[in-house]
Amino acid sequence: MWHCLPSRCYPVLVSLQLVYPSDFRLTDKEKSSICYLSFPDSHSGCLGDTQFSFRIRQCGGQRSPWHAEDRHYNSGAPVSLQREPAHYFGYVYFRQVKDSSVKRGYFQKSLVLVSRLPFVRLFQALLGLIAPEYFDRLAPCLEAVCSEIDQWPAPTPGQTLKLPVMGVVLQVRIPSRVDKPEYSPPKQCSHESLLPTPVVLASVHELDLFRCFQPVLTHVQTLWELMLLGEPLLVLAPSPAMASDLVLALISCLQPLKFCCDYRPYFTIHDSEFKEFTVQAQGHQLPVKEATLQRAQLYIETAIGSLPKDLQAVLCPP
C-alpha cells in the first residue's frame, strides 16, 4: 500500500509532491499516469471533495517478484479479489475549493492510495478519514498515519481484522474462496478491548450496487450480458465518481467469476495508454473487445467514432 500526493499547478502542470513510503519506486510513466488520473478534467465541475478510482498497467508487466505473503493471500482469496500481478489500483480523494490566494483561483489537490488489492470499500473509507485531516495538517499527519498502517496485520482470507488509524478502528473481514453465499457480514466484537468501538465495514470491496446502477437500472440485464461475453463497453458519465463506481459495479456483478478482460474505471487523454485504445485500435492492432473505459474529456468521445462498430456506450445522465 502506497500513498501519493499529486497537486495541480498553474496553468496545467500536475506534479507529484510526496510518496510514502519514500523508498517505493515508480517509473516516470507510472508517476505521470497517477498524476493525471487523480485529477478530474476541467469540465467535470467537481467542486468540494470527490472520491473515485482508477487502474493502471504496471510498466514492464509483473516487474516485482511475488512475496510469500502474496502467494499465501492469493491461495485463499476469491479469484476476483486476488492481488493484481501487473496492475495498480488507485483510490483518489480529490479536493477542489475556491482560493483567491492561488493564481488559478482554486486549491486543487489529491491524496491517492495505490494498491494491488481491489478493496475499494475499505480504501475509500480509509481515505475518508485521512484526507480531510491531511489537507488541514499536511505532511506530519500523513507520516503518522503511514506509521499506523505499517503495523496492520497482513490481509488473510477468512479472518476479521481490526485496523486502527487516527483514533478510529476499522473492522473488516477478508473474504475467502470457501465462503458460502449466505455468509453474513462481520458483527461488532462484544468482548472488552482497549481500542475504541470499531467501525464495522460490511465488505472490503462491495459497493452499493443499486446506487451505482440507478442511472441505468432498466438496462442492467443487458449490461450484465455484455460483461459476461466480454463485449467492449464505454461508460460516459458526468463525474469521475459516477463513472468509476459504475465500471467497478459492472465488474463485481460477475462475481464469483473473475472479469478477465482489461478495464479502466477512469480514463483521460493524458493516460499513457490512450493511444493504444484509439490510434492503434483503429487499425485493429489491439483487442479493443477487451477494454472497458471511461471517458474523461470530450476528445475521447470524438476519437472513439472510428473504433469498431460493436463498441457499446453507456450514457449516465447528470
Residue, then its C-alpha position, 0 to 999 in steps of 0.5 A: m500500500w502506497h500513498c501519493l500526493p499529486s497537486r495541480c499547478y498553474p496553468v496545467l502542470v500536475s506534479l507529484q509532491l510526496v510518496y510514502p513510503s519514500d523508498f517505493r519506486l515508480t517509473d516516470k510513466e507510472k508517476s505521470s499516469i497517477c498524476y493525471l488520473s487523480f485529477p478530474d478534467s476541467h469540465s467535470g465541475c467537481l467542486g468540494d471533495t470527490q472520491f473515485s478510482f482508477r487502474i493502471r498497467q504496471c510498466g514492464g508487466q509483473r516487474s516485482p517478484w511475488h512475496a510469500e505473503d502474496r502467494h499465501y493471500n492469493s491461495g485463499a482469496p476469491v479469484s476476483l479479489q486476488r492481488e493484481p500481478a501487473h496492475y495498480f489500483g488507485y483510490v483518489y480523494f480529490r479536493q477542489v475549493k475556491d482560493s483567491s490566494v492561488k493564481r488559478g483561483y482554486f486549491q486543487k489537490s489529491l491524496v491517492l492510495v495505490s494498491r494491488l488489492p481491489f478493496v475499494r470499500l475499505f480504501q475509500a473509507l480509509l481515505g475518508l478519514i485521512a484526507p480531510e485531516y491531511f489537507d488541514r495538517l499536511a505532511p506530519c499527519l500523513e507520516a503518522v498515519c503511514s506509521e499506523i498502517d505499517q503495523w496492520p496485520a497482513p490481509t488473510p482470507g477468512q479472518t476479521l481484522k481490526l485496523p486502527v488509524m487516527g483514533v478510529v478502528l476499522q473492522v473488516r473481514i477478508p473474504s475467502r474462496v470457501d465462503k458460502p453465499e449466505y455468509s453474513p457480514p462481520k458483527q461488532c466484537s462484544h468482548e472488552s478491548l482497549l481500542p475504541t468501538p470499531v467501525v464495522l465495514a460490511s465488505v472490503h470491496e462491495l459497493d452499493l450496487f443499486r446506487c451505482f446502477q440507478p442511472v441505468l437500472t432498466h438496462v442492467q440485464t443487458l449490461w450484465e450480458l455484455m460483461l459476461l461475453g466480454e463485449p467492449l463497453l464505454v461508460l460516459a458519465p458526468s463525474p469521475a465518481m459516477a463513472s468509476d463506481l459504475v465500471l467497478a459495479l459492472i465488474s463485481c456483478l460477475q462475481p464469483l467469476k473473475f472479469c478477465c478482460d482489461y478495464r479502466p474505471y477512469f480514463t483521460i487523454h493524458d493516460s499513457e495508454f490512450k493511444e493504444f485504445t484509439v490510434q492503434a485500435q483503429g487499425h485493429q492492432l489491439p483487442v479493443k473487445e477487451a477494454t472497458l473505459q471511461r471517458a474523461q474529456l470530450y476528445i475521447e468521445t470524438a476519437i472513439g467514432s472510428l473504433p469498431k462498430d460493436l463498441q457499446a456506450v453507456l450514457c449516465p445522465p447528470 
